Amino acid sequence: MRHTLTTHDGLGLHVTTHGREDAALTVLLAHCWTADEEDWHYQVRDLMDRYGTDLRVVTWDARGHGRSQVAPLEACTIEHLARDLGAVVDAHAADGPLVLAGHSIGGMTLMALPEVRPDLVHRVRGLLFVSTSSGDLGTVTLGLPEVGPAAKRAIPHVLAWRARHLTRRERRRTPSIERYVVNRLLFGEPLRLRDAGLATDQLICCPPATMEGFYRDLMQHERLAGLAAYDDVPAAVLVGSADRLTPPPHARRLASGIRGARLLVAPGAGHYLPLERPDLVTEHLVALVEGARAAVR
């Protein structure tokens, strides 16, 4: 079922819910920067096939992404994403326990939740961090150490320039830059064309303020210390060995910040694990769901 939610600062968020409103457990899936809720479409399919309406599953297009309202540049922050997550929980997650999963900036959103909505932390019964980082993103080389930090900063600005000066139709007709970013920087091996095509189209549809505003905030993201709020919550951290945006050392650093967190490195995979390794991501999500359901009984 599709919904529209108004954020604390007046933006419209597109939200999709599956399962009963009164289900005993709710799973919320936060997507990657420049993507949309389709980032998780394999996992939504798998969860609904396994649990049917007995499990509440909620996805949404983050502010400035997908079918949600375009956000001004200054409103594109991880803190605002965490506030939005809290609003989605309030509107669509009843009062019971939660399993939270976040891909890339979606994972950073989960890290910011204790700062802005500490009242929700006690409800969290499982955490899945996928291809994400707890901070220090300025050190990431994108696998291109020879190009230097200036060239790295140029990538979102070039994409934003194209979004600002070319129509979506024009960019879809000549998506060479967007396709290069997806194929070279976001995906590992094997590369499935349908998944890379989805990520490319999501990138083409991304507004310029979303690219530039969140990039600026990502470079300030540092939330390792705050992860202790989730100590002893069952948590898994997944990363691809070929992830150029949030590489394995970032995953290890993140896992070290939550007592008992498990780390798994997927050989050959890039940054888009929900699409590249859907069965692996579903497996770990199901394990968290099963643990949370057992605790509810």
C-alpha positions as protocol buffer text, in pm:
chain_id: "A"
residue {
  index: 1
  type: MET
  ca { x: 0 y: 0 z: 0 }
}
residue {
  index: 2
  type: ARG
  ca { x: 131 y: 345 z: -91 }
}
residue {
  index: 3
  type: HIS
  ca { x: 121 y: 646 z: 140 }
}
residue {
  index: 4
  type: THR
  ca { x: 243 y: 1003 z: 157 }
}
residue {
  index: 5
  type: LEU
  ca { x: 392 y: 1129 z: 483 }
}
residue {
  index: 6
  type: THR
  ca { x: 478 y: 1490 z: 567 }
}
residue {
  index: 7
  type: THR
  ca { x: 814 y: 1541 z: 737 }
}
residue {
  index: 8
  type: HIS
  ca { x: 884 y: 1776 z: 1028 }
}
residue {
  index: 9
  type: ASP
  ca { x: 1001 y: 2040 z: 779 }
}
residue {
  index: 10
  type: GLY
  ca { x: 710 y: 2002 z: 540 }
}
residue {
  index: 11
  type: LEU
  ca { x: 841 y: 1767 z: 270 }
}
residue {
  index: 12
  type: GLY
  ca { x: 629 y: 1487 z: 125 }
}
residue {
  index: 13
  type: LEU
  ca { x: 772 y: 1135 z: 158 }
}
residue {
  index: 14
  type: HIS
  ca { x: 655 y: 842 z: -50 }
}
residue {
  index: 15
  type: VAL
  ca { x: 611 y: 533 z: 172 }
}
residue {
  index: 16
  type: THR
  ca { x: 513 y: 176 z: 81 }
}
residue {
  index: 17
  type: THR
  ca { x: 385 y: -76 z: 336 }
}
residue {
  index: 18
  type: HIS
  ca { x: 337 y: -451 z: 312 }
}
residue {
  index: 19
  type: GLY
  ca { x: 168 y: -679 z: 563 }
}
residue {
  index: 20
  type: ARG
  ca { x: -81 y: -616 z: 843 }
}
residue {
  index: 21
  type: GLU
  ca { x: -80 y: -292 z: 1037 }
}
residue {
  index: 22
  type: ASP
  ca { x: -102 y: -492 z: 1360 }
}
residue {
  index: 23
  type: ALA
  ca { x: 177 y: -738 z: 1277 }
}
residue {
  index: 24
  type: ALA
  ca { x: 388 y: -827 z: 1579 }
}
residue {
  index: 25
  type: LEU
  ca { x: 713 y: -715 z: 1410 }
}
residue {
  index: 26
  type: THR
  ca { x: 799 y: -441 z: 1160 }
}
residue {
  index: 27
  type: VAL
  ca { x: 1099 y: -442 z: 926 }
}
residue {
  index: 28
  type: LEU
  ca { x: 1207 y: -102 z: 790 }
}
residue {
  index: 29
  type: LEU
  ca { x: 1447 y: -81 z: 496 }
}
residue {
  index: 30
  type: ALA
  ca { x: 1640 y: 244 z: 430 }
}
residue {
  index: 31
  type: HIS
  ca { x: 1794 y: 275 z: 84 }
}
residue {
  index: 32
  type: CYS
  ca { x: 2118 y: 407 z: -65 }
}
residue {
  index: 33
  type: TRP
  ca { x: 2206 y: 764 z: -164 }
}
residue {
  index: 34
  type: THR
  ca { x: 2084 y: 848 z: -521 }
}
residue {
  index: 35
  type: ALA
  ca { x: 1861 y: 535 z: -521 }
}
residue {
  index: 36
  type: ASP
  ca { x: 1500 y: 478 z: -409 }
}
residue {
  index: 37
  type: GLU
  ca { x: 1295 y: 208 z: -236 }
}
residue {
  index: 38
  type: GLU
  ca { x: 1350 y: -31 z: -531 }
}
residue {
  index: 39
  type: ASP
  ca { x: 1700 y: -74 z: -387 }
}
residue {
  index: 40
  type: TRP
  ca { x: 1536 y: -338 z: -163 }
}
residue {
  index: 41
  type: HIS
  ca { x: 1291 y: -497 z: -407 }
}
residue {
  index: 42
  type: TYR
  ca { x: 1450 y: -844 z: -390 }
}
residue {
  index: 43
  type: GLN
  ca { x: 1437 y: -846 z: -10 }
}
residue {
  index: 44
  type: VAL
  ca { x: 1076 y: -723 z: 1 }
}
residue {
  index: 45
  type: ARG
  ca { x: 979 y: -1000 z: -239 }
}
residue {
  index: 46
  type: ASP
  ca { x: 1163 y: -1263 z: -34 }
}
residue {
  index: 47
  type: LEU
  ca { x: 1022 y: -1149 z: 300 }
}
residue {
  index: 48
  type: MET
  ca { x: 665 y: -1140 z: 172 }
}
residue {
  index: 49
  type: ASP
  ca { x: 705 y: -1482 z: 9 }
}
residue {
  index: 50
  type: ARG
  ca { x: 831 y: -1624 z: 339 }
}
residue {
  index: 51
  type: TYR
  ca { x: 606 y: -1449 z: 593 }
}
residue {
  index: 52
  type: GLY
  ca { x: 310 y: -1315 z: 400 }
}
residue {
  index: 53
  type: THR
  ca { x: 103 y: -1056 z: 582 }
}
residue {
  index: 54
  type: ASP
  ca { x: 226 y: -1174 z: 924 }
}
residue {
  index: 55
  type: LEU
  ca { x: 527 y: -945 z: 886 }
}
residue {
  index: 56
  type: ARG
  ca { x: 505 y: -569 z: 840 }
}
residue {
  index: 57
  type: VAL
  ca { x: 762 y: -445 z: 586 }
}
residue {
  index: 58
  type: VAL
  ca { x: 806 y: -72 z: 522 }
}
residue {
  index: 59
  type: THR
  ca { x: 1012 y: 98 z: 253 }
}
residue {
  index: 60
  type: TRP
  ca { x: 1019 y: 463 z: 151 }
}
residue {
  index: 61
  type: ASP
  ca { x: 1190 y: 702 z: -88 }
}
residue {
  index: 62
  type: ALA
  ca { x: 1418 y: 923 z: 119 }
}
residue {
  index: 63
  type: ARG
  ca { x: 1376 y: 1298 z: 96 }
}
residue {
  index: 64
  type: GLY
  ca { x: 1500 y: 1419 z: -242 }
}
residue {
  index: 65
  type: HIS
  ca { x: 1485 y: 1069 z: -393 }
}
residue {
  index: 66
  type: GLY
  ca { x: 1240 y: 874 z: -606 }
}
residue {
  index: 67
  type: ARG
  ca { x: 879 y: 978 z: -566 }
}
residue {
  index: 68
  type: SER
  ca { x: 943 y: 1183 z: -253 }
}
residue {
  index: 69
  type: GLN
  ca { x: 954 y: 1561 z: -272 }
}
residue {
  index: 70
  type: VAL
  ca { x: 1271 y: 1731 z: -389 }
}
residue {
  index: 71
  type: ALA
  ca { x: 1458 y: 1866 z: -85 }
}
residue {
  index: 72
  type: PRO
  ca { x: 1654 y: 2192 z: -74 }
}
residue {
  index: 73
  type: LEU
  ca { x: 2029 y: 2148 z: -54 }
}
residue {
  index: 74
  type: GLU
  ca { x: 2055 y: 2253 z: 311 }
}
residue {
  index: 75
  type: ALA
  ca { x: 1787 y: 1996 z: 407 }
}
residue {
  index: 76
  type: CYS
  ca { x: 1988 y: 1707 z: 261 }
}
residue {
  index: 77
  type: THR
  ca { x: 2148 y: 1575 z: 580 }
}
residue {
  index: 78
  type: ILE
  ca { x: 2173 y: 1241 z: 755 }
}
residue {
  index: 79
  type: GLU
  ca { x: 2021 y: 1395 z: 1066 }
}
residue {
  index: 80
  type: HIS
  ca { x: 1710 y: 1484 z: 866 }
}
residue {
  index: 81
  type: LEU
  ca { x: 1700 y: 1130 z: 724 }
}
residue {
  index: 82
  type: ALA
  ca { x: 1698 y: 993 z: 1079 }
}
residue {
  index: 83
  type: ARG
  ca { x: 1413 y: 1226 z: 1174 }
}
residue {
  index: 84
  type: ASP
  ca { x: 1226 y: 1106 z: 867 }
}
residue {
  index: 85
  type: LEU
  ca { x: 1285 y: 744 z: 971 }
}
residue {
  index: 86
  type: GLY
  ca { x: 1137 y: 823 z: 1310 }
}
residue {
  index: 87
  type: ALA
  ca { x: 831 y: 974 z: 1142 }
}
residue {
  index: 88
  type: VAL
  ca { x: 790 y: 663 z: 924 }
}
residue {
  index: 89
  type: VAL
  ca { x: 806 y: 446 z: 1236 }
}
residue {
  index: 90
  type: ASP
  ca { x: 547 y: 664 z: 1412 }
}
residue {
  index: 91
  type: ALA
  ca { x: 308 y: 647 z: 1117 }
}
residue {
  index: 92
  type: HIS
  ca { x: 349 y: 291 z: 995 }
}
residue {
  index: 93
  type: ALA
  ca { x: 517 y: 65 z: 1253 }
}
residue {
  index: 94
  type: ALA
  ca { x: 256 y: 26 z: 1528 }
}
residue {
  index: 95
  type: ASP
  ca { x: 409 y: 1 z: 1878 }
}
residue {
  index: 96
  type: GLY
  ca { x: 598 y: -325 z: 1862 }
}
residue {
  index: 97
  type: PRO
  ca { x: 959 y: -433 z: 1802 }
}
residue {
  index: 98
  type: LEU
  ca { x: 1157 y: -326 z: 1496 }
}
residue {
  index: 99
  type: VAL
  ca { x: 1421 y: -473 z: 1269 }
}
residue {
  index: 100
  type: LEU
  ca { x: 1609 y: -198 z: 1085 }
}
residue {
  index: 101
  type: ALA
  ca { x: 1820 y: -240 z: 772 }
}
residue {
  index: 102
  type: GLY
  ca { x: 2013 y: 33 z: 596 }
}
residue {
  index: 103
  type: HIS
  ca { x: 2216 y: 37 z: 275 }
}
residue {
  index: 104
  type: SER
  ca { x: 2494 y: 296 z: 250 }
}
residue {
  index: 105
  type: ILE
  ca { x: 2344 y: 631 z: 359 }
}
residue {
  index: 106
  type: GLY
  ca { x: 2048 y: 426 z: 484 }
}
residue {
  index: 107
  type: GLY
  ca { x: 2285 y: 256 z: 728 }
}
residue {
  index: 108
  type: MET
  ca { x: 2416 y: 595 z: 836 }
}
residue {
  index: 109
  type: THR
  ca { x: 2055 y: 693 z: 898 }
}
residue {
  index: 110
  type: LEU
  ca { x: 2026 y: 407 z: 1148 }
}
residue {
  index: 111
  type: MET
  ca { x: 2344 y: 530 z: 1315 }
}
residue {
  index: 112
  type: ALA
  ca { x: 2194 y: 878 z: 1359 }
}
residue {
  index: 113
  type: LEU
  ca { x: 1863 y: 751 z: 1498 }
}
residue {
  index: 114
  type: PRO
  ca { x: 1980 y: 738 z: 1864 }
}
residue {
  index: 115
  type: GLU
  ca { x: 2078 y: 1108 z: 1837 }
}
residue {
  index: 116
  type: VAL
  ca { x: 1739 y: 1233 z: 1718 }
}
residue {
  index: 117
  type: ARG
  ca { x: 1495 y: 964 z: 1837 }
}
residue {
  index: 118
  type: PRO
  ca { x: 1647 y: 790 z: 2138 }
}
residue {
  index: 119
  type: ASP
  ca { x: 1295 y: 687 z: 2241 }
}
residue {
  index: 120
  type: LEU
  ca { x: 1292 y: 433 z: 1956 }
}
residue {
  index: 121
  type: VAL
  ca { x: 1617 y: 253 z: 2039 }
}
residue {
  index: 122
  type: HIS
  ca { x: 1460 y: 21 z: 2298 }
}
residue {
  index: 123
  type: ARG
  ca { x: 1226 y: -116 z: 2030 }
}
residue {
  index: 124
  type: VAL
  ca { x: 1509 y: -223 z: 1796 }
}
residue {
  index: 125
  type: ARG
  ca { x: 1552 y: -602 z: 1798 }
}
residue {
  index: 126
  type: GLY
  ca { x: 1782 y: -638 z: 1497 }
}
residue {
  index: 127
  type: LEU
  ca { x: 2013 y: -427 z: 1281 }
}
residue {
  index: 128
  type: LEU
  ca { x: 2149 y: -494 z: 933 }
}
residue {
  index: 129
  type: PHE
  ca { x: 2414 y: -255 z: 804 }
}
residue {
  index: 130
  type: VAL
  ca { x: 2483 y: -308 z: 433 }
}
residue {
  index: 131
  type: SER
  ca { x: 2772 y: -143 z: 248 }
}
residue {
  index: 132
  type: THR
  ca { x: 2798 y: 154 z: 481 }
}
residue {
  index: 133
  type: SER
  ca { x: 3038 y: 345 z: 706 }
}
residue {
  index: 134
  type: SER
  ca { x: 3052 y: 498 z: 1052 }
}
residue {
  index: 135
  type: GLY
  ca { x: 3266 y: 789 z: 928 }
}
residue {
  index: 136
  type: ASP
  ca { x: 3606 y: 900 z: 798 }
}
residue {
  index: 137
  type: LEU
  ca { x: 3473 y: 899 z: 442 }
}
residue {
  index: 138
  type: GLY
  ca { x: 3723 y: 1162 z: 333 }
}
residue {
  index: 139
  type: THR
  ca { x: 3987 y: 887 z: 319 }
}
residue {
  index: 140
  type: VAL
  ca { x: 3799 y: 680 z: 59 }
}
residue {
  index: 141
  type: THR
  ca { x: 3984 y: 672 z: -274 }
}
residue {
  index: 142
  type: LEU
  ca { x: 3704 y: 509 z: -481 }
}
residue {
  index: 143
  type: GLY
  ca { x: 3969 y: 263 z: -594 }
}
residue {
  index: 144
  type: LEU
  ca { x: 4127 y: 553 z: -785 }
}
residue {
  index: 145
  type: PRO
  ca { x: 4402 y: 682 z: -553 }
}
residue {
  index: 146
  type: GLU
  ca { x: 4586 y: 840 z: -841 }
}
residue {
  index: 147
  type: VAL
  ca { x: 4309 y: 1090 z: -919 }
}
residue {
  index: 148
  type: GLY
  ca { x: 4325 y: 1270 z: -584 }
}
residue {
  index: 149
  type: PRO
  ca { x: 4053 y: 1422 z: -363 }
}
residue {
  index: 150
  type: ALA
  ca { x: 3963 y: 1703 z: -607 }
}
residue {
  index: 151
  type: ALA
  ca { x: 3868 y: 1458 z: -879 }
}
residue {
  index: 152
  type: LYS
  ca { x: 3670 y: 1251 z: -629 }
}
residue {
  index: 153
  type: ARG
  ca { x: 3473 y: 1560 z: -527 }
}
residue {
  index: 154
  type: ALA
  ca { x: 3409 y: 1638 z: -892 }
}
residue {
  index: 155
  type: ILE
  ca { x: 3202 y: 1323 z: -950 }
}
residue {
  index: 156
  type: PRO
  ca { x: 2883 y: 1433 z: -766 }
}
residue {
  index: 157
  type: HIS
  ca { x: 2922 y: 1784 z: -904 }
}
residue {
  index: 158
  type: VAL
  ca { x: 2942 y: 1658 z: -1263 }
}
residue {
  index: 159
  type: LEU
  ca { x: 2636 y: 1440 z: -1207 }
}
residue {
  index: 160
  type: ALA
  ca { x: 2453 y: 1736 z: -1051 }
}
residue {
  index: 161
  type: TRP
  ca { x: 2551 y: 1959 z: -1344 }
}
residue {
  index: 162
  type: ARG
  ca { x: 2405 y: 1709 z: -1588 }
}
residue {
  index: 163
  type: ALA
  ca { x: 2086 y: 1684 z: -1381 }
}
residue {
  index: 164
  type: ARG
  ca { x: 2059 y: 2061 z: -1370 }
}
residue {
  index: 165
  type: HIS
  ca { x: 2120 y: 2125 z: -1742 }
}
residue {
  index: 166
  type: LEU
  ca { x: 1990 y: 1815 z: -1920 }
}
residue {
  index: 167
  type: THR
  ca { x: 1642 y: 1666 z: -1911 }
}
residue {
  index: 168
  type: ARG
  ca { x: 1592 y: 1312 z: -1790 }
}
residue {
  index: 169
  type: ARG
  ca { x: 1510 y: 1213 z: -2147 }
}
residue {
  index: 170
  type: GLU
  ca { x: 1843 y: 1353 z: -2265 }
}
residue {
  index: 171
  type: ARG
  ca { x: 2035 y: 1178 z: -1990 }
}
residue {
  index: 172
  type: ARG
  ca { x: 1856 y: 850 z: -2060 }
}
residue {
  index: 173
  type: ARG
  ca { x: 1947 y: 885 z: -2427 }
}
residue {
  index: 174
  type: THR
  ca { x: 2318 y: 945 z: -2349 }
}
residue {
  index: 175
  type: PRO
  ca { x: 2383 y: 798 z: -2004 }
}
residue {
  index: 176
  type: SER
  ca { x: 2755 y: 740 z: -2055 }
}
residue {
  index: 177
  type: ILE
  ca { x: 2866 y: 918 z: -1736 }
}
residue {
  index: 178
  type: GLU
  ca { x: 2593 y: 770 z: -1515 }
}
residue {
  index: 179
  type: ARG
  ca { x: 2660 y: 424 z: -1658 }
}
residue {
  index: 180
  type: TYR
  ca { x: 3033 y: 463 z: -1597 }
}
residue {
  index: 181
  type: VAL
  ca { x: 2976 y: 562 z: -1232 }
}
residue {
  index: 182
  type: VAL
  ca { x: 2746 y: 263 z: -1177 }
}
residue {
  index: 183
  type: ASN
  ca { x: 2953 y: 3 z: -1362 }
}
residue {
  index: 184
  type: ARG
  ca { x: 3295 y: 122 z: -1250 }
}
residue {
  index: 185
  type: LEU
  ca { x: 3236 y: 258 z: -900 }
}
residue {
  index: 186
  type: LEU
  ca { x: 2918 y: 104 z: -760 }
}
residue {
  index: 187
  type: PHE
  ca { x: 2907 y: -258 z: -880 }
}
residue {
  index: 188
  type: GLY
  ca { x: 3147 y: -549 z: -853 }
}
residue {
  index: 189
  type: GLU
  ca { x: 3141 y: -884 z: -1032 }
}
residue {
  index: 190
  type: PRO
  ca { x: 2943 y: -1043 z: -1183 }
}
residue {
  index: 191
  type: LEU
  ca { x: 2760 y: -740 z: -1322 }
}
residue {
  index: 192
  type: ARG
  ca { x: 2395 y: -813 z: -1399 }
}
residue {
  index: 193
  type: LEU
  ca { x: 2271 y: -569 z: -1660 }
}
residue {
  index: 194
  type: ARG
  ca { x: 1918 y: -542 z: -1521 }
}
residue {
  index: 195
  type: ASP
  ca { x: 2047 y: -442 z: -1177 }
}
residue {
  index: 196
  type: ALA
  ca { x: 2303 y: -199 z: -1315 }
}
residue {
  index: 197
  type: GLY
  ca { x: 2031 y: -56 z: -1538 }
}
residue {
  index: 198
  type: LEU
  ca { x: 1805 y: 5 z: -1238 }
}
residue {
  index: 199
  type: ALA
  ca { x: 2084 y: 183 z: -1048 }
}
residue {
  index: 200
  type: THR
  ca { x: 2170 y: 390 z: -1356 }
}
residue {
  index: 201
  type: ASP
  ca { x: 1811 y: 504 z: -1399 }
}
residue {
  index: 202
  type: GLN
  ca { x: 1786 y: 590 z: -1027 }
}
residue {
  index: 203
  type: LEU
  ca { x: 2099 y: 802 z: -1066 }
}
residue {
  index: 204
  type: ILE
  ca { x: 1955 y: 975 z: -1372 }
}
residue {
  index: 205
  type: CYS
  ca { x: 1637 y: 1057 z: -1177 }
}
residue {
  index: 206
  type: CYS
  ca { x: 1826 y: 1202 z: -880 }
}
residue {
  index: 207
  type: PRO
  ca { x: 1790 y: 1581 z: -832 }
}
residue {
  index: 208
  type: PRO
  ca { x: 2110 y: 1791 z: -823 }
}
residue {
  index: 209
  type: ALA
  ca { x: 2052 y: 1915 z: -465 }
}
residue {
  index: 210
  type: THR
  ca { x: 2030 y: 1553 z: -350 }
}
residue {
  index: 211
  type: MET
  ca { x: 2367 y: 1474 z: -505 }
}
residue {
  index: 212
  type: GLU
  ca { x: 2548 y: 1783 z: -378 }
}
residue {
  index: 213
  type: GLY
  ca { x: 2377 y: 1829 z: -43 }
}
residue {
  index: 214
  type: PHE
  ca { x: 2415 y: 1473 z: 80 }
}
residue {
  index: 215
  type: TYR
  ca { x: 2772 y: 1450 z: -50 }
}
residue {
  index: 216
  type: ARG
  ca { x: 2861 y: 1754 z: 158 }
}
residue {
  index: 217
  type: ASP
  ca { x: 2701 y: 1600 z: 467 }
}
residue {
  index: 218
  type: LEU
  ca { x: 2854 y: 1257 z: 405 }
}
residue {
  index: 219
  type: MET
  ca { x: 3198 y: 1413 z: 431 }
}
residue {
  index: 220
  type: GLN
  ca { x: 3105 y: 1532 z: 785 }
}
residue {
  index: 221
  type: HIS
  ca { x: 2951 y: 1200 z: 893 }
}
residue {
  index: 222
  type: GLU
  ca { x: 3122 y: 1058 z: 1205 }
}
residue {
  index: 223
  type: ARG
  ca { x: 2910 y: 839 z: 1432 }
}
residue {
  index: 224
  type: LEU
  ca { x: 3134 y: 561 z: 1560 }
}
residue {
  index: 225
  type: ALA
  ca { x: 3101 y: 665 z: 1925 }
}
residue {
  index: 226
  type: GLY
  ca { x: 2723 y: 674 z: 1910 }
}
residue {
  index: 227
  type: LEU
  ca { x: 2698 y: 313 z: 1797 }
}
residue {
  index: 228
  type: ALA
  ca { x: 2725 y: 202 z: 2160 }
}
residue {
  index: 229
  type: ALA
  ca { x: 2353 y: 283 z: 2189 }
}
residue {
  index: 230
  type: TYR
  ca { x: 2298 y: -43 z: 2000 }
}
residue {
  index: 231
  type: ASP
  ca { x: 2527 y: -259 z: 2212 }
}
residue {
  index: 232
  type: ASP
  ca { x: 2386 y: -610 z: 2246 }
}
residue {
  index: 233
  type: VAL
  ca { x: 2121 y: -556 z: 1976 }
}
residue {
  index: 234
  type: PRO
  ca { x: 2173 y: -842 z: 1728 }
}
residue {
  index: 235
  type: ALA
  ca { x: 2358 y: -674 z: 1442 }
}
residue {
  index: 236
  type: ALA
  ca { x: 2519 y: -783 z: 1116 }
}
residue {
  index: 237
  type: VAL
  ca { x: 2751 y: -577 z: 896 }
}
residue {
  index: 238
  type: LEU
  ca { x: 2782 y: -680 z: 530 }
}
residue {
  index: 239
  type: VAL
  ca { x: 3031 y: -545 z: 276 }
}
residue {
  index: 240
  type: GLY
  ca { x: 3159 y: -641 z: -66 }
}
residue {
  index: 241
  type: SER
  ca { x: 3531 y: -705 z: -103 }
}
residue {
  index: 242
  type: ALA
  ca { x: 3528 y: -478 z: -411 }
}
residue {
  index: 243
  type: ASP
  ca { x: 3322 y: -198 z: -251 }
}
residue {
  index: 244
  type: ARG
  ca { x: 3490 y: 128 z: -357 }
}
residue {
  index: 245
  type: LEU
  ca { x: 3262 y: 368 z: -167 }
}
residue {
  index: 246
  type: THR
  ca { x: 3255 y: 207 z: 177 }
}
residue {
  index: 247
  type: PRO
  ca { x: 3532 y: -54 z: 161 }
}
residue {
  index: 248
  type: PRO
  ca { x: 3592 y: -341 z: 405 }
}
residue {
  index: 249
  type: PRO
  ca { x: 3802 y: -138 z: 654 }
}
residue {
  index: 250
  type: HIS
  ca { x: 3497 y: 84 z: 706 }
}
residue {
  index: 251
  type: ALA
  ca { x: 3281 y: -221 z: 771 }
}
residue {
  index: 252
  type: ARG
  ca { x: 3531 y: -353 z: 1026 }
}
residue {
  index: 253
  type: ARG
  ca { x: 3539 y: -16 z: 1201 }
}
residue {
  index: 254
  type: LEU
  ca { x: 3159 y: -9 z: 1210 }
}
residue {
  index: 255
  type: ALA
  ca { x: 3132 y: -365 z: 1343 }
}
residue {
  index: 256
  type: SER
  ca { x: 3384 y: -282 z: 1618 }
}
residue {
  index: 257
  type: GLY
  ca { x: 3150 y: -10 z: 1745 }
}
residue {
  index: 258
  type: ILE
  ca { x: 2859 y: -243 z: 1836 }
}
residue {
  index: 259
  type: ARG
  ca { x: 2920 y: -509 z: 2097 }
}
residue {
  index: 260
  type: GLY
  ca { x: 2855 y: -851 z: 1945 }
}
residue {
  index: 261
  type: ALA
  ca { x: 2810 y: -731 z: 1585 }
}
residue {
  index: 262
  type: ARG
  ca { x: 2893 y: -985 z: 1313 }
}
residue {
  index: 263
  type: LEU
  ca { x: 3091 y: -893 z: 1001 }
}
residue {
  index: 264
  type: LEU
  ca { x: 3071 y: -1068 z: 664 }
}
residue {
  index: 265
  type: VAL
  ca { x: 3268 y: -980 z: 350 }
}
residue {
  index: 266
  type: ALA
  ca { x: 3116 y: -1089 z: 17 }
}
residue {
  index: 267
  type: PRO
  ca { x: 3394 y: -1180 z: -232 }
}
residue {
  index: 268
  type: GLY
  ca { x: 3388 y: -982 z: -554 }
}
residue {
  index: 269
  type: ALA
  ca { x: 3083 y: -776 z: -470 }
}
residue {
  index: 270
  type: GLY
  ca { x: 3068 y: -398 z: -494 }
}
residue {
  index: 271
  type: HIS
  ca { x: 2864 y: -135 z: -313 }
}
residue {
  index: 272
  type: TYR
  ca { x: 2515 y: -250 z: -416 }
}
residue {
  index: 273
  type: LEU
  ca { x: 2482 y: -571 z: -216 }
}
residue {
  index: 274
  type: PRO
  ca { x: 2097 y: -569 z: -202 }
}
residue {
  index: 275
  type: LEU
  ca { x: 2103 y: -603 z: -582 }
}
residue {
  index: 276
  type: GLU
  ca { x: 2435 y: -782 z: -636 }
}
residue {
  index: 277
  type: ARG
  ca { x: 2397 y: -1045 z: -362 }
}
residue {
  index: 278
  type: PRO
  ca { x: 2022 y: -1049 z: -289 }
}
residue {
  index: 279
  type: ASP
  ca { x: 2019 y: -1400 z: -141 }
}
residue {
  index: 280
  type: LEU
  ca { x: 2299 y: -1315 z: 101 }
}
residue {
  index: 281
  type: VAL
  ca { x: 2128 y: -996 z: 219 }
}
residue {
  index: 282
  type: THR
  ca { x: 1795 y: -1177 z: 254 }
}
residue {
  index: 283
  type: GLU
  ca { x: 1960 y: -1458 z: 451 }
}
residue {
  index: 284
  type: HIS
  ca { x: 2095 y: -1219 z: 713 }
}
residue {
  index: 285
  type: LEU
  ca { x: 1775 y: -1018 z: 721 }
}
residue {
  index: 286
  type: VAL
  ca { x: 1571 y: -1335 z: 779 }
}
residue {
  index: 287
  type: ALA
  ca { x: 1808 y: -1441 z: 1059 }
}
residue {
  index: 288
  type: LEU
  ca { x: 1743 y: -1110 z: 1236 }
}
residue {
  index: 289
  type: VAL
  ca { x: 1370 y: -1139 z: 1178 }
}
residue {
  index: 290
  type: GLU
  ca { x: 1364 y: -1493 z: 1315 }
}
residue {
  index: 291
  type: GLY
  ca { x: 1555 y: -1387 z: 1624 }
}
residue {
  index: 292
  type: ALA
  ca { x: 1321 y: -1095 z: 1683 }
}
residue {
  index: 293
  type: ARG
  ca { x: 1008 y: -1309 z: 1629 }
}
residue {
  index: 294
  type: ALA
  ca { x: 1136 y: -1568 z: 1875 }
}
residue {
  index: 295
  type: ALA
  ca { x: 1184 y: -1298 z: 2136 }
}
residue {
  index: 296
  type: VAL
  ca { x: 829 y: -1171 z: 2081 }
}
residue {
  index: 297
  type: ARG
  ca { x: 670 y: -1513 z: 2138 }
}
